[in-house]
């Protein structure tokens, strides 16, 4: 009995790994919006006709995660013939205007998508060139703000990492932020200061804010 069971197990293992009964016939892509299914399949590099059992799902996931717009990828086998690739795309926190185009930037400061028209949902940021640290700092500032403050921000100017300035949607008031340090505290101070009648609110030193 034990020998017969061993033979059956060995046969099933051979069928799964080496016969064409469980070959890959499809790569299904889920969650892709900014990237196309074709782009994901190309990056996944899964060959049709290989045994489903030998597909290295971890390696495939790492390759797909290399797409700029993809934050994370999960890969699984759907027996008997399908590899399923589920992607989680990056989420924009602000947009950057460059030569009539609009780049989406995520919370890590990664530029991952570009459009021809601005999004009404994202604050518009102007930076002096592409400095990854500066882009990440601006993302820190934006993500630190509660909705009550962020909803009032029309644009952000970041000439350097230490000179970030917010212009409110009314176009008449500015918040001098300075660096991204202590952004949560600066958000709280700025929101409180907006009740004061002024045109400039300086929270670059949040322990000693000023208005004028």
TIPA-676976 format. One record per atom (N, C-alpha, C): residue number from 1; atom name; x, y, z. Coordinates in nm, 4 decimals, decimal comma. Layout:
   k  a       px       py       pz
 NUM CA        X        Y        Z
...
//
This chain:
   k  a       px       py       pz
   1  N   0,0831  -0,1210   0,0000
   1 CA   0,0000   0,0000   0,0000
   1  C   0,0867   0,1263   0,0000
   2  N   0,1883   0,1256   0,0880
   2 CA   0,2755   0,2424   0,0981
   2  C   0,3490   0,2649  -0,0330
   3  N   0,3933   0,1550  -0,0950
   3 CA   0,4643   0,1669  -0,2223
   3  C   0,3725   0,2208  -0,3308
   4  N   0,2490   0,1729  -0,3324
   4 CA   0,1524   0,2190  -0,4317
   4  C   0,1240   0,3682  -0,4143
   5  N   0,1122   0,4110  -0,2878
   5 CA   0,0874   0,5525  -0,2594
   5  C   0,2046   0,6369  -0,3045
   6  N   0,3260   0,5859  -0,2808
   6 CA   0,4464   0,6586  -0,3213
   6  C   0,4515   0,6740  -0,4726
   7  N   0,4124   0,5692  -0,5424
   7 CA   0,4109   0,5733  -0,6892
   7  C   0,3109   0,6771  -0,7393
   8  N   0,1923   0,6793  -0,6750
   8 CA   0,0889   0,7761  -0,7147
   8  C   0,1378   0,9194  -0,6920
   9  N   0,1984   0,9429  -0,5756
   9 CA   0,2488   1,0774  -0,5435
   9  C   0,3562   1,1193  -0,6434
  10  N   0,4456   1,0249  -0,6749
  10 CA   0,5529   1,0560  -0,7700
  10  C   0,4952   1,0861  -0,9081
  11  N   0,3942   1,0108  -0,9456
  11 CA   0,3316   1,0333  -1,0760
  11  C   0,2646   1,1701  -1,0817
  12  N   0,1911   1,2043  -0,9744
  12 CA   0,1246   1,3353  -0,9708
  12  C   0,2264   1,4481  -0,9746
  13  N   0,3381   1,4306  -0,9036
  13 CA   0,4427   1,5329  -0,9036
  13  C   0,5007   1,5502  -1,0432
  14  N   0,5166   1,4368  -1,1133
  14 CA   0,5687   1,4438  -1,2498
  14  C   0,4695   1,5146  -1,3408
  15  N   0,3405   1,4813  -1,3262
  15 CA   0,2366   1,5423  -1,4101
  15  C   0,2343   1,6931  -1,3903
  16  N   0,2392   1,7352  -1,2620
  16 CA   0,2303   1,8779  -1,2314
  16  C   0,3529   1,9534  -1,2799
  17  N   0,4694   1,8922  -1,2639
  17 CA   0,5927   1,9659  -1,2918
  17  C   0,6428   1,9518  -1,4349
  18  N   0,6199   1,8381  -1,4957
  18 CA   0,6846   1,8133  -1,6241
  18  C   0,5903   1,7887  -1,7414
  19  N   0,4660   1,7488  -1,7158
  19 CA   0,3763   1,7254  -1,8287
  19  C   0,3118   1,8572  -1,8705
  20  N   0,2455   1,8544  -1,9848
  20 CA   0,1793   1,9759  -2,0348
  20  C   0,0399   1,9950  -1,9766
  21  N  -0,0011   1,9049  -1,8870
  21 CA  -0,1363   1,9122  -1,8317
  21  C  -0,1592   2,0373  -1,7481
  22  N  -0,0506   2,0904  -1,6918
  22 CA  -0,0633   2,2093  -1,6066
  22  C   0,0299   2,3211  -1,6539
  23  N   0,0433   2,3352  -1,7828
  23 CA   0,1237   2,4436  -1,8394
  23  C   0,0501   2,5767  -1,8273
  24  N   0,1260   2,6843  -1,8238
  24 CA   0,0676   2,8188  -1,8212
  24  C   0,0072   2,8505  -1,9577
  25  N  -0,1195   2,8885  -1,9561
  25 CA  -0,1862   2,9292  -2,0804
  25  C  -0,2314   3,0744  -2,0759
  26  N  -0,2259   3,1369  -1,9553
  26 CA  -0,2714   3,2760  -1,9442
  26  C  -0,2041   3,3444  -1,8262
  27  N  -0,1806   3,4763  -1,8412
  27 CA  -0,1330   3,5609  -1,7314
  27  C  -0,2397   3,6674  -1,7100
  28  N  -0,3107   3,6573  -1,5997
  28 CA  -0,4203   3,7492  -1,5700
  28  C  -0,3684   3,8646  -1,4854
  29  N  -0,4016   3,9869  -1,5256
  29 CA  -0,3552   4,1073  -1,4556
  29  C  -0,4732   4,1741  -1,3865
  30  N  -0,4552   4,2047  -1,2585
  30 CA  -0,5602   4,2707  -1,1823
  30  C  -0,5060   4,3996  -1,1190
  31  N  -0,5926   4,5004  -1,1075
  31 CA  -0,5575   4,6238  -1,0381
  31  C  -0,4843   4,7268  -1,1203
  32  N  -0,4578   4,6996  -1,2465
  32 CA  -0,3815   4,7923  -1,3306
  32  C  -0,4723   4,8989  -1,3912
  33  N  -0,4372   5,0245  -1,3689
  33 CA  -0,5110   5,1363  -1,4271
  33  C  -0,4171   5,2319  -1,5000
  34  N  -0,3105   5,2716  -1,4316
  34 CA  -0,2134   5,3620  -1,4933
  34  C  -0,1225   5,2875  -1,5892
  35  N  -0,0901   5,1640  -1,5539
  35 CA  -0,0130   5,0795  -1,6455
  35  C  -0,1104   4,9866  -1,7173
  36  N  -0,0705   4,9386  -1,8318
  36 CA  -0,1573   4,8487  -1,9075
  36  C  -0,1267   4,7036  -1,8705
  37  N  -0,2226   4,6188  -1,8982
  37 CA  -0,2022   4,4764  -1,8738
  37  C  -0,0854   4,4244  -1,9574
  38  N  -0,0713   4,4787  -2,0781
  38 CA   0,0389   4,4365  -2,1651
  38  C   0,1742   4,4728  -2,1036
  39  N   0,1830   4,5909  -2,0424
  39 CA   0,3082   4,6318  -1,9768
  39  C   0,3410   4,5400  -1,8597
  40  N   0,2383   4,5046  -1,7835
  40 CA   0,2595   4,4163  -1,6689
  40  C   0,3041   4,2783  -1,7160
  41  N   0,2398   4,2252  -1,8187
  41 CA   0,2768   4,0927  -1,8690
  41  C   0,4197   4,0929  -1,9230
  42  N   0,4558   4,2024  -1,9917
  42 CA   0,5910   4,2107  -2,0470
  42  C   0,6947   4,2121  -1,9350
  43  N   0,6671   4,2882  -1,8301
  43 CA   0,7616   4,2968  -1,7190
  43  C   0,7623   4,1663  -1,6384
  44  N   0,6468   4,0998  -1,6287
  44 CA   0,6383   3,9748  -1,5536
  44  C   0,7279   3,8676  -1,6147
  45  N   0,7331   3,8638  -1,7464
  45 CA   0,8227   3,7710  -1,8141
  45  C   0,7855   3,6252  -1,7980
  46  N   0,6572   3,5952  -1,7830
  46 CA   0,6120   3,4565  -1,7694
  46  C   0,5832   3,4003  -1,9083
  47  N   0,6500   3,2937  -1,9426
  47 CA   0,6329   3,2337  -2,0755
  47  C   0,5119   3,1410  -2,0786
  48  N   0,4311   3,1573  -2,1807
  48 CA   0,3206   3,0639  -2,2014
  48  C   0,3798   2,9275  -2,2375
  49  N   0,3272   2,8237  -2,1749
  49 CA   0,3739   2,6891  -2,2058
  49  C   0,4662   2,6288  -2,1027
  50  N   0,5144   2,7120  -2,0068
  50 CA   0,5987   2,6558  -1,9011
  50  C   0,5088   2,5943  -1,7947
  51  N   0,5578   2,4943  -1,7225
  51 CA   0,4761   2,4361  -1,6155
  51  C   0,4418   2,5407  -1,5097
  52  N   0,3166   2,5457  -1,4718
  52 CA   0,2715   2,6437  -1,3730
  52  C   0,3470   2,6275  -1,2412
  53  N   0,3815   2,5058  -1,2081
  53 CA   0,4475   2,4784  -1,0805
  53  C   0,5870   2,5392  -1,0707
  54  N   0,6531   2,5610  -1,1834
  54 CA   0,7919   2,6094  -1,1782
  54  C   0,8014   2,7610  -1,1870
  55  N   0,6893   2,8296  -1,2012
  55 CA   0,6919   2,9763  -1,2061
  55  C   0,7347   3,0297  -1,0699
  56  N   0,8401   3,1109  -1,0675
  56 CA   0,8897   3,1710  -0,9430
  56  C   0,8074   3,2964  -0,9159
  57  N   0,7026   3,2824  -0,8350
  57 CA   0,6102   3,3935  -0,8125
  57  C   0,6777   3,5130  -0,7455
  58  N   0,7726   3,4869  -0,6567
  58 CA   0,8422   3,5966  -0,5895
  58  C   0,9241   3,6795  -0,6865
  59  N   0,9944   3,6112  -0,7762
  59 CA   1,0757   3,6807  -0,8751
  59  C   0,9885   3,7605  -0,9718
  60  N   0,8767   3,7009  -1,0129
  60 CA   0,7839   3,7716  -1,1027
  60  C   0,7315   3,8979  -1,0345
  61  N   0,6957   3,8870  -0,9060
  61 CA   0,6442   4,0026  -0,8317
  61  C   0,7482   4,1129  -0,8241
  62  N   0,8738   4,0760  -0,8026
  62 CA   0,9798   4,1769  -0,7955
  62  C   0,9987   4,2469  -0,9295
  63  N   0,9882   4,1714  -1,0369
  63 CA   1,0031   4,2335  -1,1690
  63  C   0,8898   4,3327  -1,1960
  64  N   0,7677   4,2921  -1,1659
  64 CA   0,6530   4,3805  -1,1903
  64  C   0,6608   4,5051  -1,1027
  65  N   0,7083   4,4891  -0,9800
  65 CA   0,7212   4,6043  -0,8897
  65  C   0,8246   4,7043  -0,9404
  66  N   0,9029   4,6637  -1,0392
  66 CA   0,9993   4,7557  -1,0992
  66  C   0,9365   4,8587  -1,1914
  67  N   0,8114   4,8391  -1,2275
  67 CA   0,7404   4,9413  -1,3056
  67  C   0,7212   5,0642  -1,2175
  68  N   0,7527   5,1807  -1,2679
  68 CA   0,7528   5,3023  -1,1861
  68  C   0,6188   5,3284  -1,1197
  69  N   0,5103   5,3035  -1,1885
  69 CA   0,3775   5,3336  -1,1340
  69  C   0,3276   5,2297  -1,0352
  70  N   0,4016   5,1205  -1,0207
  70 CA   0,3586   5,0115  -0,9322
  70  C   0,4271   5,0221  -0,7971
  71  N   0,3477   5,0258  -0,6927
  71 CA   0,4012   5,0300  -0,5568
  71  C   0,4308   4,8903  -0,5040
  72  N   0,3453   4,7952  -0,5396
  72 CA   0,3577   4,6594  -0,4862
  72  C   0,2885   4,5629  -0,5814
  73  N   0,3419   4,4413  -0,5898
  73 CA   0,2807   4,3398  -0,6758
  73  C   0,2746   4,2065  -0,6022
  74  N   0,1659   4,1341  -0,6230
  74 CA   0,1506   3,9999  -0,5687
  74  C   0,1223   3,9042  -0,6845
  75  N   0,1852   3,7896  -0,6794
  75 CA   0,1700   3,6924  -0,7875
  75  C   0,1288   3,5583  -0,7283
  76  N   0,0295   3,4950  -0,7886
  76 CA  -0,0181   3,3650  -0,7401
  76  C  -0,0498   3,2741  -0,8576
  77  N  -0,0607   3,1464  -0,8267
  77 CA  -0,0995   3,0480  -0,9282
  77  C  -0,2483   3,0182  -0,9147
  78  N  -0,3169   3,0167  -1,0262
  78 CA  -0,4577   2,9777  -1,0273
  78  C  -0,4669   2,8512  -1,1124
  79  N  -0,4712   2,7399  -1,0436
  79 CA  -0,4692   2,6119  -1,1155
  79  C  -0,5950   2,5945  -1,2002
  80  N  -0,5833   2,5335  -1,3171
  80 CA  -0,4643   2,4590  -1,3600
  80  C  -0,3690   2,5329  -1,4545
  81  N  -0,4050   2,6536  -1,5025
  81 CA  -0,3254   2,7095  -1,6123
  81  C  -0,2914   2,8591  -1,6027
  82  N  -0,3260   2,9263  -1,4934
  82 CA  -0,3179   3,0725  -1,4943
  82  C  -0,2261   3,1280  -1,3864
  83  N  -0,1463   3,2268  -1,4263
  83 CA  -0,0680   3,3069  -1,3312
  83  C  -0,1439   3,4379  -1,3110
  84  N  -0,1717   3,4728  -1,1865
  84 CA  -0,2458   3,5948  -1,1554
  84  C  -0,1498   3,6985  -1,0969
  85  N  -0,1437   3,8143  -1,1609
  85 CA  -0,0582   3,9241  -1,1138
  85  C  -0,1485   4,0373  -1,0661
  86  N  -0,1434   4,0668  -0,9365
  86 CA  -0,2244   4,1745  -0,8793
  86  C  -0,1331   4,2907  -0,8426
  87  N  -0,1573   4,4058  -0,9034
  87 CA  -0,0701   4,5208  -0,8788
  87  C  -0,1420   4,6251  -0,7935
  88  N  -0,0643   4,6884  -0,7074
  88 CA  -0,1102   4,8051  -0,6325
  88  C  -0,0310   4,9240  -0,6832
  89  N  -0,0998   5,0179  -0,7435
  89 CA  -0,0303   5,1323  -0,8032
  89  C  -0,0050   5,2420  -0,6996
  90  N   0,0911   5,3263  -0,7285
  90 CA   0,1240   5,4378  -0,6398
  90  C   0,0071   5,5362  -0,6341
  91  N  -0,0060   5,6036  -0,5223
  91 CA  -0,1115   5,7027  -0,5032
  91  C  -0,0510   5,8421  -0,5042
  92  N  -0,1023   5,9329  -0,5883
  92 CA  -0,0442   6,0674  -0,5934
  92  C  -0,0835   6,1504  -0,4714
  93  N   0,0099   6,2321  -0,4235
  93 CA  -0,0218   6,3258  -0,3156
  93  C  -0,0135   6,4704  -0,3647
  94  N   0,0599   6,4917  -0,4738
  94 CA   0,0598   6,6241  -0,5369
  94  C   0,1014   6,6106  -0,6821
  95  N   0,0873   6,7196  -0,7562
  95 CA   0,1264   6,7209  -0,8969
  95  C   0,2284   6,8309  -0,9199
  96  N   0,3182   6,8065  -1,0116
  96 CA   0,4267   6,8996  -1,0408
  96  C   0,4148   6,9451  -1,1858
  97  N   0,4116   7,0775  -1,2076
  97 CA   0,3965   7,1317  -1,3420
  97  C   0,5327   7,1433  -1,4096
  98  N   0,5429   7,0832  -1,5293
  98 CA   0,6681   7,0869  -1,6048
  98  C   0,6370   7,1022  -1,7527
  99  N   0,6712   7,2175  -1,8084
  99 CA   0,6576   7,2412  -1,9527
  99  C   0,5206   7,2038  -2,0074
 100  N   0,4174   7,2483  -1,9392
 100 CA   0,2823   7,2232  -1,9865
 100  C   0,2285   7,0850  -1,9568
 101  N   0,3060   7,0040  -1,8862
 101 CA   0,2620   6,8712  -1,8453
 101  C   0,2521   6,8664  -1,6927
 102  N   0,1872   6,7652  -1,6412
 102 CA   0,1662   6,7553  -1,4958
 102  C   0,2078   6,6164  -1,4473
 103  N   0,3099   6,6155  -1,3642
 103 CA   0,3639   6,4902  -1,3126
 103  C   0,3024   6,4586  -1,1768
 104  N   0,2606   6,3349  -1,1592
 104 CA   0,2080   6,2916  -1,0305
 104  C   0,3220   6,2400  -0,9441
 105  N   0,3200   6,2796  -0,8173
 105 CA   0,4248   6,2410  -0,7233
 105  C   0,3604   6,1734  -0,6024
 106  N   0,4198   6,0619  -0,5575
 106 CA   0,3601   5,9897  -0,4449
 106  C   0,4204   6,0345  -0,3116
 107  N   0,3826   5,9665  -0,2035
 107 CA   0,4243   6,0077  -0,0692
 107  C   0,5736   5,9897  -0,0441
 108  N   0,6417   5,9155  -0,1313
 108 CA   0,7855   5,8971  -0,1191
 108  C   0,8631   5,9921  -0,2092
 109  N   0,7910   6,0769  -0,2803
 109 CA   0,8578   6,1702  -0,3706
 109  C   0,8918   6,1105  -0,5058
 110  N   0,8253   6,0015  -0,5422
 110 CA   0,8514   5,9348  -0,6704
 110  C   0,7568   5,9872  -0,7778
 111  N   0,8138   6,0358  -0,8872
 111 CA   0,7330   6,0772  -1,0028
 111  C   0,6951   5,9502  -1,0798
 112  N   0,5652   5,9240  -1,0969
 112 CA   0,5265   5,7961  -1,1548
 112  C   0,4238   5,8048  -1,2670
 113  N   0,3724   5,9239  -1,2953
 113 CA   0,2709   5,9350  -1,4000
 113  C   0,2693   6,0789  -1,4495
 114  N   0,2262   6,0966  -1,5732
 114 CA   0,2226   6,2313  -1,6312
 114  C   0,0938   6,2494  -1,7106
 115  N   0,0345   6,3683  -1,6981
 115 CA  -0,0889   6,3979  -1,7697
 115  C  -0,0739   6,5305  -1,8446
 116  N  -0,1662   6,5550  -1,9367
 116 CA  -0,1622   6,6793  -2,0135
 116  C  -0,2454   6,7896  -1,9491
 117  N  -0,3277   6,7545  -1,8519
 117 CA  -0,4101   6,8542  -1,7830
 117  C  -0,4007   6,8324  -1,6323
 118  N  -0,4155   6,9387  -1,5543
 118 CA  -0,4009   6,9258  -1,4084
 118  C  -0,5188   6,8543  -1,3440
 119  N  -0,4929   6,7941  -1,2303
 119 CA  -0,5987   6,7306  -1,1520
 119  C  -0,6491   6,8298  -1,0481
 120  N  -0,7795   6,8409  -1,0373
 120 CA  -0,8375   6,9328  -0,9388
 120  C  -0,8243   6,8776  -0,7972
 121  N  -0,7879   6,7509  -0,7855
 121 CA  -0,7781   6,6866  -0,6537
 121  C  -0,6406   6,7034  -0,5885
 122  N  -0,5416   6,7477  -0,6660
 122 CA  -0,4045   6,7500  -0,6152
 122  C  -0,3482   6,8911  -0,6103
 123  N  -0,2757   6,9261  -0,5018
 123 CA  -0,2109   7,0570  -0,4978
 123  C  -0,1035   7,0656  -0,6057
 124  N  -0,0896   7,1834  -0,6621
 124 CA   0,0072   7,2053  -0,7696
 124  C   0,1381   7,2578  -0,7102
 125  N   0,2465   7,1919  -0,7442
 125 CA   0,3772   7,2244  -0,6853
 125  C   0,4752   7,2675  -0,7936
 126  N   0,5515   7,3710  -0,7633
 126 CA   0,6604   7,4148  -0,8500
 126  C   0,7920   7,3914  -0,7768
 127  N   0,8827   7,3203  -0,8405
 127 CA   1,0140   7,2960  -0,7799
 127  C   1,1233   7,3376  -0,8770
 128  N   1,2408   7,3614  -0,8218
 128 CA   1,3556   7,3977  -0,9047
 128  C   1,4264   7,2691  -0,9477
 129  N   1,3826   7,2103  -1,0580
 129 CA   1,4437   7,0881  -1,1065
 129  C   1,3939   6,9656  -1,0324
 130  N   1,4512   6,8511  -1,0694
 130 CA   1,4129   6,7242  -1,0082
 130  C   1,5177   6,6859  -0,9045
 131  N   1,4874   6,7169  -0,7809
 131 CA   1,5717   6,6795  -0,6679
 131  C   1,4900   6,5803  -0,5849
 132  N   1,5344   6,4555  -0,5816
 132 CA   1,4554   6,3515  -0,5151
 132  C   1,4287   6,3819  -0,3683
 133  N   1,5269   6,4405  -0,3001
 133 CA   1,5085   6,4752  -0,1592
 133  C   1,4057   6,5868  -0,1447
 134  N   1,4120   6,6843  -0,2354
 134 CA   1,3158   6,7942  -0,2313
 134  C   1,1743   6,7431  -0,2601
 135  N   1,1614   6,6559  -0,3594
 135 CA   1,0296   6,6007  -0,3919
 135  C   0,9725   6,5233  -0,2728
 136  N   1,0586   6,4491  -0,2041
 136 CA   1,0138   6,3736  -0,0866
 136  C   0,9759   6,4685   0,0269
 137  N   1,0503   6,5781   0,0417
 137 CA   1,0181   6,6760   0,1463
 137  C   0,8822   6,7392   0,1223
 138  N   0,8538   6,7743  -0,0025
 138 CA   0,7242   6,8330  -0,0345
 138  C   0,6129   6,7322  -0,0051
 139  N   0,6386   6,6056  -0,0353
 139 CA   0,5395   6,5014  -0,0050
 139  C   0,5151   6,4932   0,1455
 140  N   0,6215   6,5084   0,2251
 140 CA   0,6070   6,5082   0,3712
 140  C   0,5181   6,6227   0,4169
 141  N   0,5402   6,7395   0,3579
 141 CA   0,4598   6,8570   0,3930
 141  C   0,3128   6,8325   0,3592
 142  N   0,2879   6,7849   0,2378
 142 CA   0,1498   6,7654   0,1934
 142  C   0,0779   6,6608   0,2782
 143  N   0,1437   6,5486   0,3032
 143 CA   0,0776   6,4405   0,3765
 143  C   0,0620   6,4710   0,5256
 144  N   0,1333   6,5716   0,5741
 144 CA   0,1214   6,6082   0,7164
 144  C  -0,0008   6,6962   0,7430
 145  N  -0,0533   6,7560   0,6361
 145 CA  -0,1616   6,8527   0,6544
 145  C  -0,2973   6,7854   0,6684
 146  N  -0,3767   6,8252   0,7658
 146 CA  -0,5143   6,7745   0,7744
 146  C  -0,5963   6,8318   0,6592
 147  N  -0,7068   6,7684   0,6286
 147 CA  -0,7899   6,8118   0,5159
 147  C  -0,8333   6,9569   0,5300
 148  N  -0,8568   7,0006   0,6534
 148 CA  -0,9027   7,1375   0,6758
 148  C  -0,8011   7,2400   0,6274
 149  N  -0,6727   7,2045   0,6302
 149 CA  -0,5689   7,2953   0,5803
 149  C  -0,5392   7,2681   0,4338
 150  N  -0,5243   7,1417   0,3981
 150 CA  -0,4895   7,1070   0,2607
 150  C  -0,5934   7,1569   0,1609
 151  N  -0,7198   7,1542   0,2003
 151 CA  -0,8264   7,1996   0,1108
 151  C  -0,8154   7,3481   0,0782
 152  N  -0,7411   7,4230   0,1581
 152 CA  -0,7252   7,5663   0,1342
 152  C  -0,6018   7,5996   0,0503
 153  N  -0,5159   7,5004   0,0306
 153 CA  -0,3896   7,5239  -0,0403
 153  C  -0,4108   7,5165  -0,1910
 154  N  -0,3718   7,6233  -0,2592
 154 CA  -0,3844   7,6261  -0,4040
 154  C  -0,2599   7,5795  -0,4744
 155  N  -0,1432   7,6235  -0,4251
 155 CA  -0,0175   7,5849  -0,4884
 155  C   0,0952   7,5891  -0,3855
 156  N   0,2028   7,5228  -0,4203
 156 CA   0,3200   7,5165  -0,3330
 156  C   0,4436   7,5464  -0,4164
 157  N   0,5282   7,6342  -0,3650
 157 CA   0,6542   7,6655  -0,4314
 157  C   0,7679   7,6128  -0,3449
 158  N   0,8558   7,5330  -0,4039
 158 CA   0,9681   7,4762  -0,3296
 158  C   1,0965   7,5011  -0,4078
 159  N   1,1534   7,6184  -0,3869
 159 CA   1,2775   7,6535  -0,4563
 159  C   1,3937   7,5705  -0,4033
 160  N   1,3951   7,5490  -0,2721
 160 CA   1,4959   7,4647  -0,2078
 160  C   1,4272   7,3851  -0,0971
 161  N   1,5013   7,2962  -0,0342
 161 CA   1,4446   7,2144   0,0726
 161  C   1,4098   7,2974   0,1961
 162  N   1,4703   7,4154   0,2082
 162 CA   1,4473   7,4995   0,3259
 162  C   1,3566   7,6189   0,2976
 163  N   1,3042   7,6262   0,1774
 163 CA   1,2219   7,7431   0,1434
 163  C   1,0924   7,7010   0,0738
 164  N   1,0143   7,6223   0,1444
 164 CA   0,8850   7,5774   0,0927
 164  C   0,7778   7,6783   0,1338
 165  N   0,7009   7,7254   0,0362
 165 CA   0,5986   7,8277   0,0604
 165  C   0,4662   7,7816   0,0012
 166  N   0,3599   7,7931   0,0802
 166 CA   0,2256   7,7559   0,0362
 166  C   0,1461   7,8814   0,0027
 167  N   0,0772   7,8810  -0,1099
 167 CA  -0,0134   7,9894  -0,1445
 167  C  -0,1556   7,9362  -0,1365
 168  N  -0,2410   8,0066  -0,0637
 168 CA  -0,3779   7,9591  -0,0460
 168  C  -0,4611   7,9869  -0,1707
 169  N  -0,5742   7,9210  -0,1799
 169 CA  -0,6566   7,9294  -0,3003
 169  C  -0,7108   8,0694  -0,3260
 170  N  -0,7188   8,1518  -0,2207
 170 CA  -0,7676   8,2888  -0,2438
 170  C  -0,6630   8,3741  -0,3138
 171  N  -0,5383   8,3237  -0,3255
 171 CA  -0,4324   8,3944  -0,3967
 171  C  -0,3743   8,5121  -0,3229
 172  N  -0,4277   8,5450  -0,2051
 172 CA  -0,3821   8,6637  -0,1322
 172  C  -0,2997   8,6292  -0,0084
 173  N  -0,3053   8,5035   0,0344
 173 CA  -0,2362   8,4661   0,1575
 173  C  -0,1341   8,3548   0,1316
 174  N  -0,0218   8,3642   0,2030
 174 CA   0,0843   8,2656   0,1880
 174  C   0,1247   8,2132   0,3252
 175  N   0,1709   8,0891   0,3259
 175 CA   0,2250   8,0290   0,4474
 175  C   0,3704   7,9937   0,4201
 176  N   0,4605   8,0601   0,4918
 176 CA   0,6029   8,0304   0,4798
 176  C   0,6316   7,9090   0,5678
 177  N   0,6624   7,7975   0,5029
 177 CA   0,6776   7,6707   0,5739
 177  C   0,8225   7,6432   0,6140
 178  N   0,9132   7,6864   0,5280
 178 CA   1,0541   7,6558   0,5520
 178  C   1,0849   7,5143   0,5078
 179  N   1,1463   7,4347   0,5938
 179 CA   1,1794   7,2957   0,5611
 179  C   1,0625   7,2037   0,5965
 180  N   1,0805   7,0759   0,5655
 180 CA   0,9761   6,9779   0,5963
 180  C   0,9812   6,9310   0,7414
 181  N   1,0824   6,9753   0,8162
 181 CA   1,0941   6,9361   0,9570
 181  C   0,9714   6,9817   1,0363
 182  N   0,9271   6,8987   1,1291
 182 CA   0,8159   6,9320   1,2198
 182  C   0,6890   6,9708   1,1435
 183  N   0,6661   6,9049   1,0302
 183 CA   0,5522   6,9431   0,9463
 183  C   0,4172   6,9212   1,0135
 184  N   0,4064   6,8201   1,0974
 184 CA   0,2785   6,7975   1,1666
 184  C   0,2496   6,9136   1,2604
 185  N   0,3508   6,9565   1,3357
 185 CA   0,3340   7,0700   1,4260
 185  C   0,3070   7,1975   1,3465
 186  N   0,3787   7,2165   1,2371
 186 CA   0,3582   7,3350   1,1534
 186  C   0,2153   7,3384   1,0989
 187  N   0,1619   7,2221   1,0648
 187 CA   0,0242   7,2164   1,0155
 187  C  -0,0738   7,2648   1,1213
 188  N  -0,0526   7,2206   1,2433
 188 CA  -0,1414   7,2598   1,3529
 188  C  -0,1323   7,4099   1,3791
 189  N  -0,0099   7,4613   1,3790
 189 CA   0,0108   7,6047   1,4044
 189  C  -0,0486   7,6868   1,2905
 190  N  -0,0245   7,6450   1,1672
 190 CA  -0,0760   7,7190   1,0517
 190  C  -0,2274   7,7246   1,0519
 191  N  -0,2914   7,6132   1,0826
 191 CA  -0,4368   7,6091   1,0837
 191  C  -0,4930   7,7040   1,1890
 192  N  -0,4263   7,7125   1,3040
 192 CA  -0,4705   7,8051   1,4084
 192  C  -0,4471   7,9497   1,3672
 193  N  -0,3331   7,9758   1,2994
 193 CA  -0,2993   8,1127   1,2602
 193  C  -0,3917   8,1697   1,1536
 194  N  -0,4510   8,0849   1,0752
 194 CA  -0,5351   8,1339   0,9657
 194  C  -0,6569   8,2117   1,0149
 195  N  -0,6853   8,2025   1,1433
 195 CA  -0,7949   8,2812   1,1999
 195  C  -0,7524   8,4262   1,2224
 196  N  -0,6215   8,4508   1,2121
 196 CA  -0,5683   8,5865   1,2272
 196  C  -0,5677   8,6539   1,0902
 197  N  -0,6136   8,7775   1,0867
 197 CA  -0,6160   8,8517   0,9595
 197  C  -0,4731   8,8919   0,9219
 198  N  -0,4227   8,8346   0,8121
 198 CA  -0,2860   8,8618   0,7674
 198  C  -0,2712   8,8138   0,6238
 199  N  -0,1597   8,8487   0,5631
 199 CA  -0,1332   8,8029   0,4271
 199  C  -0,0213   8,6990   0,4238
 200  N   0,0649   8,7018   0,5264
 200 CA   0,1747   8,6053   0,5337
 200  C   0,1771   8,5421   0,6724
 201  N   0,1809   8,4101   0,6748
 201 CA   0,1885   8,3352   0,8006
 201  C   0,3190   8,2564   0,7968
 202  N   0,4060   8,2840   0,8894
 202 CA   0,5372   8,2193   0,8893
 202  C   0,5434   8,1152   1,0009
 203  N   0,5464   7,9878   0,9616
 203 CA   0,5538   7,8801   1,0595
 203  C   0,6846   7,8035   1,0462
 204  N   0,7829   7,8634   0,9835
 204 CA   0,9112   7,7940   0,9635
 204  C   0,9758   7,7605   1,0976
 205  N   0,9466   7,8422   1,1987
 205 CA   0,9848   7,8106   1,3358
 205  C   0,8543   7,7990   1,4143
 206  N   0,7958   7,6793   1,4195
 206 CA   0,6600   7,6655   1,4717
 206  C   0,6435   7,7060   1,6186
 207  N   0,7531   7,7066   1,6925
 207 CA   0,7450   7,7502   1,8326
 207  C   0,7334   7,9020   1,8420
 208  N   0,7720   7,9713   1,7356
 208 CA   0,7665   8,1181   1,7324
 208  C   0,7095   8,1669   1,5994
 209  N   0,5848   8,1345   1,5712
 209 CA   0,5258   8,1755   1,4430
 209  C   0,4996   8,3265   1,4390
 210  N   0,4960   8,3791   1,3179
 210 CA   0,4689   8,5233   1,3017
 210  C   0,3673   8,5435   1,1888
 211  N   0,3041   8,6591   1,1891
 211 CA   0,2130   8,6964   1,0803
 211  C   0,2424   8,8393   1,0415
 212  N   0,2059   8,8750   0,9227
 212 CA   0,2154   9,0158   0,8807
 212  C   0,1188   9,0418   0,7659
//
